[in-house]
Amino acid sequence: MLSFVIAWVLVVFLGPERNAAIGASAGFMAGLFWVAAAMGITYLFERKPVKFFLINAGYHVVTFTLIGFILDVWR
């Protein structure tokens, strides 16, 4: 259910004029600069290993990139 919320917000963020490259790059940037950066702050505070951060943040970066790509190809 929350994945649909993420997809909906990304579609609103992308706007009407878009293509697959814009969708994928916007998804990548959202995943890296919003999600991974916010997770990084938490991981630094909790002093968790960098390896865990890279695995979890990388998952979200890939997910957001694919969501952006799929939404723009599917439209």
C-alpha positions in Angstrom: 0.0 0.0 0.0 2.7 2.4 0.9 4.4 1.7 -2.5 1.4 3.1 -4.2 1.7 6.3 -2.1 5.4 6.6 -3.1 4.4 6.1 -6.8 1.6 8.6 -6.6 3.8 11.3 -5.0 6.5 10.6 -7.6 4.0 11.0 -10.5 2.8 14.3 -9.0 6.4 15.4 -8.6 7.3 14.5 -12.2 4.4 16.5 -13.7 2.8 16.0 -17.1 5.8 16.5 -19.5 8.1 13.6 -19.0 9.7 10.5 -20.6 11.5 7.3 -19.3 14.9 9.0 -18.9 13.4 11.9 -16.9 11.4 9.5 -14.8 14.3 7.2 -14.0 16.7 10.1 -13.2 14.1 11.8 -11.0 13.4 8.6 -9.2 17.2 8.1 -8.8 17.6 11.6 -7.4 14.7 11.2 -5.0 15.9 7.9 -3.8 19.5 9.1 -3.3 19.1 12.7 -2.1 15.9 12.4 -0.1 15.5 8.8 1.1 19.2 7.8 1.4 20.3 11.1 2.9 17.5 10.9 5.5 18.5 7.3 6.3 22.1 8.3 6.5 21.4 10.8 9.2 19.7 8.1 11.2 22.5 5.6 10.6 25.1 8.1 11.7 23.1 8.9 14.9 22.6 5.2 15.7 26.2 4.3 14.8 25.2 1.4 12.6 27.7 -0.1 10.2 28.1 1.6 6.8 27.5 -1.8 5.1 23.9 -1.8 6.5 23.4 1.7 5.3 24.6 0.9 1.8 22.4 -2.2 1.5 19.2 -0.4 2.8 19.8 2.9 1.0 20.8 1.2 -2.2 17.6 -0.8 -2.2 15.5 2.4 -2.0 17.6 4.2 -4.6 17.0 1.3 -7.0 13.3 1.1 -6.1 12.7 4.8 -6.7 14.6 4.6 -10.0 12.5 1.7 -11.2 9.3 3.4 -10.1 10.1 6.6 -12.0 11.1 4.6 -15.1 8.0 2.4 -15.0 5.6 5.3 -14.4 6.9 7.2 -17.4 7.0 4.2 -19.7 3.5 3.2 -18.6 1.7 6.5 -19.0 
